Amino acid sequence: MSGIILCRSKYGGSAKYAEWLSEETGFKVIDTKNADINEVAKHDTVIIGGGVYASSISGIAFLKKNYAALAGKKVIVYCCGAAPYDEELVRGIRNKNLKEQLSGLPLFYFQGMWDLNAMNFGDRTMCRMYIKMLEKKDPATMKAWEKPFYEAKDKKCDWTDRKYLAPLLELI
Ligand SMILES: Cc1cc2nc3c(=O)[nH]c(=O)nc-3n(C[C@H](O)[C@H](O)[C@H](O)COP(=O)(O)O)c2cc1C
């Protein structure tokens, strides 16, 4: 069985999971932005992963555009966000990113990284605005997955953990 891992990562979290997946499976990792569908479609298993930014999975456009060429392949999607795993959160990400023909695909969520100081200006500004909005909320009404953003603020956090890969590896 041959496979390939496509990944779009800005801050390293999704890339770390891609490297761990590669170590476990022997599949090569490529940046989704350099992916050629003719090469990707030569493999039986295609894993596509990316960071979550404002609930959108980076690189998912490649899958939307090329889904027909991957018919009959085992296609697996993973995403990496700062929030801890939460069913409601992941349902929201699924509904936003895996619509229509993508709706039946398996989606795995892994917790990633957070470092305001390492972000580019636009991302940092957006994240600071989000934290300010959370600060105005009553902590009692805050969703479980919102708390880490509020608590992390300027702290550098790395929540990546290889153990999260177990269910995905089982599916392969
Ligand atoms: C502009 C921006 C928006 C983000 N939006 C979300 C989000 O909606 N949900 C979430 O869990 N994490 C969010 N994050 C945190 C990232 O998902 C987290 O840093 C993750 O590690 C990014 O993947 P990467 O490290 O592969 O780039 C956001 C980060 C940035 C910079």
The ligand as an ORCA input file, in Angstrom:
! r2SCAN-3c Opt
* xyz 0 1
  C      -5.412     33.789     12.777
  C      -5.528     32.534     13.594
  C      -6.780     31.954     13.766
  C      -6.908     30.792     14.541
  N      -8.130     30.225     14.668
  C      -8.254     29.084     15.384
  C      -9.526     28.437     15.500
  O     -10.533     28.861     14.920
  N      -9.582     27.330     16.278
  C      -8.487     26.806     16.898
  O      -8.599     25.800     17.593
  N      -7.259     27.386     16.779
  C      -7.131     28.493     16.033
  N      -5.894     29.070     15.879
  C      -4.715     28.428     16.454
  C      -4.037     27.518     15.414
  O      -4.963     26.581     14.911
  C      -2.856     26.785     16.047
  O      -1.846     27.731     16.285
  C      -2.335     25.636     15.178
  O      -1.174     25.111     15.782
  C      -2.070     26.118     13.760
  O      -1.562     25.093     12.953
  P      -0.017     25.165     12.461
  O       0.794     25.189     13.743
  O       0.165     23.916     11.683
  O       0.126     26.413     11.667
  C      -5.756     30.217     15.141
  C      -4.500     30.811     14.951
  C      -4.383     31.933     14.177
  C      -3.016     32.516     13.976
*
